[in-house]
């Protein structure tokens, strides 16, 4: 530690809560004591499906004959053709027009209980087919604007100031801070709660670290140190290895299942979490996408099992939680010559939780007839994804002013909301 300045230490460790990409993996014995429990708060969990998921094979418009004309090999069979349930390989009927992919069978009970809704023909108004640009636009909440440095969810937290917020108010289960949560509101990124363990002589690191913050002349730096110690203390005491999900919930193996499980643990621990972000990758299926089985089916099986496990694990706490999924854009209506789909436009979103008016597919459905497609290839976007997010923020998190959250977007326009969240 000799000769190390605060600036160098902070830069190399990623310790600062303000604007940092992650907290460090140390301070095993930060502070002894019990977890600080806070009053129950509303929580928003955001899932980003990176790669552009094929929404037409997730929430299947099986009543559209054009759907099967476009997808002779990867189309999902209609309910009653090839079987009426997922095990027999047909879409799971939702409302006589749309059906769930059969690998999402674990979500059907949630839909029927009114805890899960789908929004279809949604997405960004920007027409970019670049994964990187489209993801940035969506995470920033400013479609088409490359200069936005902060994320819509971070700005939403600023728009809803909290007295003495938790150091764990916003967390990403990620190796780096996603754009969604970047900004001036404190947020942390943690790739794995189990990584909060000590490497090296504890007395040396802790003594130097505490000294560096204790005599800091900048009050923000002292506040950052205090928040960091609190966050490390809390995360270490949670001990994720010993966590037992409730109600027989069984999370899928892998990154997605573990991330959901850790978010559930944080929420149930009562540590003041209000926003959580996680992502899953591999949704870019240009080749051999598959229909009921195959690459897409495997990912959807993981998605369905994970979301169902999360809902079961939450139990009564699900009344305080809204879970929303999104992806940067959809896929082409027509399958390509490699039994896959290419970059498209319109897509779907899932919204799950106790406050959700579920059991419904919300859509201003544009249709799939050739003359109704966008550029003769894509499902049109008829619901701006920000409309969905704005309603969740307004009715679930009580965010009142959207001028900073979604600059240039009139979230309060008459008739804008879909009425999918209970007030």
C-alpha positions in Angstrom: 0.0 0.0 0.0 3.1 2.3 0.3 2.8 5.3 -1.9 -0.7 4.5 -3.1 -3.0 7.5 -3.3 -6.7 7.5 -2.8 -7.2 8.1 -6.5 -5.0 5.2 -7.6 -6.6 2.9 -5.0 -10.1 3.7 -6.1 -9.3 3.5 -9.7 -7.7 0.0 -9.4 -10.1 -1.5 -6.9 -13.4 -0.2 -8.4 -14.5 0.6 -4.8 -16.4 3.8 -5.1 -20.1 3.4 -5.1 -20.6 6.6 -7.1 -20.1 5.7 -10.7 -18.1 2.5 -9.9 -18.5 -0.6 -12.0 -18.2 -3.1 -9.1 -17.3 -3.4 -5.5 -14.1 -5.1 -4.4 -13.8 -8.7 -3.3 -12.4 -8.1 0.1 -13.0 -7.0 3.7 -14.2 -10.3 5.1 -14.4 -9.0 8.6 -15.6 -5.5 7.7 -18.0 -5.0 10.7 -19.5 -7.6 13.0 -23.2 -7.5 13.7 -26.6 -8.4 12.3 -28.0 -7.3 8.9 -29.7 -3.9 9.0 -33.3 -4.5 8.1 -35.3 -1.7 6.5 -39.0 -1.1 5.9 -40.4 -3.0 2.9 -39.9 -1.1 -0.3 -41.2 -1.6 -3.8 -38.7 -3.3 -6.1 -38.2 -3.3 -9.8 -36.2 -6.2 -11.4 -35.1 -5.7 -15.0 -33.9 -8.5 -17.3 -32.1 -7.6 -20.5 -32.1 -10.5 -23.1 -29.1 -9.6 -25.1 -28.9 -10.6 -28.8 -32.4 -9.8 -29.9 -34.8 -12.5 -28.8 -37.3 -13.9 -31.3 -40.5 -12.6 -29.8 -42.7 -14.2 -32.4 -41.6 -17.6 -31.2 -41.9 -16.6 -27.5 -45.4 -15.3 -27.6 -46.7 -17.0 -30.7 -49.5 -15.4 -32.8 -50.7 -18.8 -33.8 -54.0 -17.5 -35.2 -52.1 -15.6 -37.9 -51.9 -17.9 -41.0 -49.0 -15.7 -42.3 -47.0 -16.8 -39.3 -46.8 -20.4 -40.6 -46.3 -19.2 -44.2 -43.2 -17.3 -43.0 -41.9 -20.1 -40.8 -42.3 -23.5 -42.4 -39.6 -25.1 -40.3 -39.3 -23.1 -37.1 -43.0 -22.2 -36.5 -44.5 -23.4 -33.2 -47.5 -25.7 -33.8 -51.0 -24.4 -33.0 -52.6 -25.6 -29.8 -54.3 -28.9 -30.5 -51.9 -29.7 -33.4 -49.1 -31.9 -32.1 -50.6 -31.7 -28.6 -52.3 -29.3 -26.3 -49.4 -28.9 -23.9 -45.7 -28.2 -23.9 -44.7 -31.8 -23.5 -46.4 -32.6 -26.8 -44.9 -29.8 -28.6 -47.5 -27.1 -29.3 -48.1 -23.5 -28.3 -49.7 -23.1 -24.9 -52.9 -21.2 -25.5 -53.3 -17.8 -23.8 -56.3 -16.1 -25.3 -57.3 -17.8 -28.5 -54.9 -15.8 -30.6 -51.5 -15.9 -28.8 -49.8 -18.9 -27.2 -46.6 -19.4 -25.2 -43.7 -21.3 -26.5 -44.1 -24.8 -25.0 -40.7 -24.6 -23.2 -42.3 -21.8 -21.2 -44.8 -24.1 -19.6 -43.7 -23.1 -16.0 -45.0 -19.6 -16.7 -48.5 -20.7 -17.7 -49.8 -21.0 -14.1 -48.5 -17.5 -13.3 -50.3 -16.2 -16.4 -53.6 -17.9 -15.3 -53.2 -16.6 -11.8 -52.9 -13.0 -13.1 -49.3 -12.6 -12.1 -47.8 -12.5 -15.6 -48.6 -10.4 -18.6 -47.0 -10.1 -22.0 -46.7 -7.0 -24.2 -46.4 -7.6 -27.9 -45.4 -5.5 -30.9 -43.3 -3.4 -28.5 -39.8 -2.0 -28.9 -37.8 1.1 -29.6 -38.8 3.6 -32.2 -35.3 3.7 -33.4 -34.8 1.4 -36.4 -31.2 0.4 -35.8 -30.3 -3.2 -36.5 -27.0 -2.9 -34.7 -26.9 -4.9 -31.4 -24.6 -2.4 -29.7 -26.4 0.8 -30.7 -29.9 -0.6 -30.0 -28.8 -1.9 -26.6 -27.3 1.4 -25.7 -30.4 3.3 -26.9 -32.7 1.1 -24.9 -30.6 1.1 -21.8 -30.1 4.9 -21.9 -33.8 5.4 -22.5 -33.0 7.9 -25.4 -33.5 6.0 -28.7 -31.3 7.4 -31.5 -29.2 9.5 -29.1 -25.6 8.2 -28.7 -24.4 10.9 -26.3 -26.5 9.8 -23.2 -24.1 8.7 -20.5 -26.6 7.6 -17.9 -29.3 5.0 -17.8 -33.1 5.4 -17.5 -33.2 3.4 -14.3 -30.5 5.4 -12.6 -32.3 8.6 -13.5 -35.6 7.1 -12.2 -33.9 6.7 -8.8 -32.8 10.3 -8.9 -36.4 11.3 -9.7 -37.5 9.5 -6.6 -35.2 10.7 -3.8 -35.3 8.6 -0.7 -34.3 9.6 2.8 -31.2 7.7 3.9 -31.3 5.2 1.0 -29.6 1.9 1.4 -26.1 1.4 0.0 -27.8 -1.5 -1.9 -30.6 0.5 -3.3 -29.6 -0.4 -6.8 -27.6 -3.5 -7.8 -26.6 -5.2 -11.0 -25.7 -8.9 -10.9 -23.0 -8.3 -13.5 -19.2 -8.0 -13.8 -19.5 -4.4 -14.9 -22.1 -1.6 -14.4 -24.7 -1.8 -17.2 -25.7 1.4 -18.9 -29.2 1.1 -17.4 -27.8 1.8 -13.9 -25.0 4.2 -14.7 -25.4 7.7 -13.4 -25.1 9.9 -10.3 -27.5 7.7 -8.1 -25.4 5.2 -6.1 -25.4 1.7 -7.6 -23.2 -1.3 -7.4 -22.3 -4.2 -9.8 -21.5 -7.6 -8.3 -20.8 -10.5 -10.6 -21.4 -13.0 -7.9 -22.3 -12.5 -4.2 -20.0 -15.4 -3.4 -17.0 -13.3 -4.5 -17.3 -11.0 -1.5 -14.4 -12.7 0.3 -11.0 -11.6 1.5 -7.7 -12.0 -0.5 -4.5 -11.1 1.4 -3.6 -10.1 5.0 -6.9 -8.6 6.4 -5.3 -6.3 8.9 -3.1 -4.6 6.4 -5.8 -3.9 3.7 -8.5 -2.9 6.2 -6.3 -0.6 8.2 -5.0 1.2 5.1 -8.4 1.3 3.5 -10.1 2.8 6.6 -7.4 5.3 7.1 -7.6 6.5 3.5 -11.3 7.2 3.9 -11.3 8.5 7.5 -9.1 11.5 6.8 -10.6 12.4 3.4 -11.3 16.1 3.1 -14.0 15.5 0.5 -17.4 14.7 2.2 -18.5 12.7 -0.8 -15.5 10.5 -0.5 -16.1 9.9 3.2 -19.8 9.1 2.4 -18.6 6.7 -0.4 -16.4 4.9 2.1 -19.2 4.6 4.6 -21.6 3.3 2.0 -19.0 0.9 0.7 -18.4 -0.6 4.2 -22.1 -1.0 4.7 -22.6 -2.7 1.4 -19.7 -5.1 1.9 -20.9 -5.9 5.4 -24.4 -6.6 4.2 -23.4 -8.8 1.3 -20.9 -10.8 3.3 -23.4 -11.6 6.0 -26.0 -12.8 3.5 -23.8 -15.9 2.9 -25.4 -17.0 -0.4 -24.0 -20.5 -0.2 -26.4 -21.3 2.7 -29.4 -19.6 1.2 -32.4 -21.9 0.8 -35.1 -20.8 -1.7 -38.7 -21.0 -0.3 -41.7 -22.9 -1.5 -39.7 -25.6 -3.2 -38.4 -23.1 -5.8 -35.7 -24.6 -8.0 -33.6 -22.2 -10.0 -31.9 -23.4 -13.2 -28.2 -23.9 -13.2 -26.0 -21.3 -14.8 -25.5 -17.6 -14.6 -29.2 -16.6 -15.1 -30.6 -18.9 -12.4 -27.9 -17.9 -9.9 -28.4 -14.2 -10.6 -32.2 -14.5 -10.0 -31.6 -16.5 -6.9 -29.2 -13.8 -5.5 -31.7 -11.0 -6.3 -34.4 -12.9 -4.5 -32.1 -13.3 -1.5 -31.3 -9.6 -1.4 -35.0 -8.6 -1.6 -36.1 -11.1 1.1 -33.2 -10.0 3.3 -34.8 -6.5 3.7 -31.6 -4.6 3.0 -33.4 -1.7 1.1 -33.0 -2.9 -2.5 -35.3 -1.0 -4.9 -33.8 -1.8 -8.3 -32.0 -4.9 -9.6 -30.6 -5.5 -13.1 -29.6 -8.8 -14.6 -29.0 -10.0 -18.2 -28.8 -13.1 -20.2 -27.1 -13.6 -23.6 -27.2 -16.0 -26.5 -30.5 -14.8 -28.1 -29.0 -14.0 -31.6 -30.2 -17.0 -33.6 -29.3 -16.5 -37.3 -28.7 -20.2 -37.8 -30.6 -23.3 -36.5 -32.9 -21.4 -34.2 -35.1 -24.5 -33.8 -38.8 -24.6 -33.1 -40.0 -26.4 -30.0 -36.6 -27.8 -29.3 -33.2 -26.4 -30.3 -31.2 -23.4 -29.3 -34.1 -21.0 -28.7 -36.0 -23.7 -26.8 -33.1 -24.4 -24.5 -32.9 -20.7 -23.5 -36.6 -20.4 -23.1 -36.7 -23.5 -20.8 -34.1 -21.7 -18.6 -36.1 -18.5 -18.7 -39.4 -20.1 -17.8 -37.9 -22.2 -15.0 -36.0 -19.2 -13.6 -38.9 -16.8 -13.6 -41.3 -19.4 -12.1 -38.7 -20.2 -9.4 -38.3 -16.5 -8.6 -42.0 -16.0 -8.2 -42.3 -19.0 -6.0 -39.3 -18.0 -3.9 -40.7 -14.5 -3.4 -44.0 -15.8 -1.9 -45.9 -12.9 -0.4 -43.0 -10.6 -1.2 -44.0 -10.8 -4.8 -46.7 -8.2 -4.0 -43.9 -5.6 -3.7 -42.0 -6.7 -6.9 -42.4 -6.1 -10.6 -40.2 -8.0 -13.0 -39.8 -6.8 -16.6 -37.9 -8.3 -19.5 -36.7 -6.6 -22.7 -34.5 -7.1 -25.7 -32.9 -4.6 -28.1 -35.1 -5.6 -31.0 -37.0 -8.5 -32.5 -36.4 -10.9 -35.4 -37.6 -11.0 -38.9 -41.1 -12.5 -39.5 -39.7 -14.8 -42.1 -37.1 -17.5 -41.3 -34.0 -17.3 -43.4 -32.3 -20.0 -45.4 -30.3 -21.3 -42.4 -33.4 -22.1 -40.4 -32.9 -19.0 -38.3 -34.1 -15.4 -38.2 -32.3 -12.1 -38.9 -32.4 -8.8 -37.1 -35.9 -7.3 -37.0 -37.9 -4.7 -35.2 -41.0 -5.3 -33.1 -40.8 -7.7 -30.1 -42.3 -8.7 -26.8 -41.8 -7.9 -23.1 -42.8 -9.9 -20.1 -44.1 -8.2 -17.0 -44.5 -10.2 -13.8 -45.4 -9.6 -10.2 -48.1 -9.0 -7.6 -49.0 -5.5 -8.9 -49.4 -6.7 -12.5 -52.8 -7.1 -14.1 -51.7 -10.4 -15.6 -53.5 -13.1 -17.6 -53.5 -10.9 -20.7 -51.4 -10.1 -23.8 -51.4 -6.3 -24.1 -50.9 -5.2 -27.7 -52.0 -2.9 -30.4 -51.4 -5.8 -32.8 -50.4 -4.6 -36.3 -50.8 -7.9 -38.0 -48.4 -10.1 -40.0 -49.8 -9.9 -43.5 -47.1 -8.9 -46.0 -48.5 -5.4 -46.5 -48.6 -4.8 -42.8 -44.9 -5.7 -42.0 -42.3 -3.0 -41.4 -40.1 -2.8 -44.6 -41.8 -6.0 -45.8 -39.9 -8.0 -43.2 -40.5 -7.1 -39.5 -43.3 -6.9 -37.0 -44.1 -3.2 -36.5 -43.6 -1.5 -33.2 -46.9 -0.1 -32.0 -46.0 0.3 -28.3 -42.9 2.2 -27.4 -41.0 0.2 -24.7 -40.7 3.4 -22.7 -44.5 3.4 -22.4 -44.3 0.1 -20.5 -41.4 1.2 -18.3 -43.0 4.6 -17.6 -46.2 3.0 -16.3 -44.2 0.6 -14.1 -42.2 3.6 -12.7 -45.3 5.7 -12.2 -47.7 3.2 -10.7 -45.2 0.9 -8.9 -42.3 3.1 -7.8 -44.3 6.4 -7.7 -41.9 8.2 -10.0 -43.8 11.4 -10.9 -41.6 13.3 -13.3 -40.4 11.7 -16.5 -38.8 14.7 -18.2 -35.4 13.5 -17.0 -36.0 9.8 -17.0 -37.0 9.7 -20.6 -36.0 13.0 -22.2 -38.1 14.0 -25.2 -40.7 11.3 -24.6 -44.2 12.3 -23.5 -45.0 9.5 -21.1 -48.1 11.3 -19.9 -49.7 11.6 -23.3 -53.4 10.8 -23.0 -54.1 7.1 -23.6 -50.4 6.2 -23.4 -50.4 3.7 -20.6 -51.6 0.2 -21.2 -53.2 -0.1 -17.7 -51.1 -3.2 -16.9 -50.1 -2.2 -13.3 -52.5 -1.9 -10.4 -52.7 1.5 -8.7 
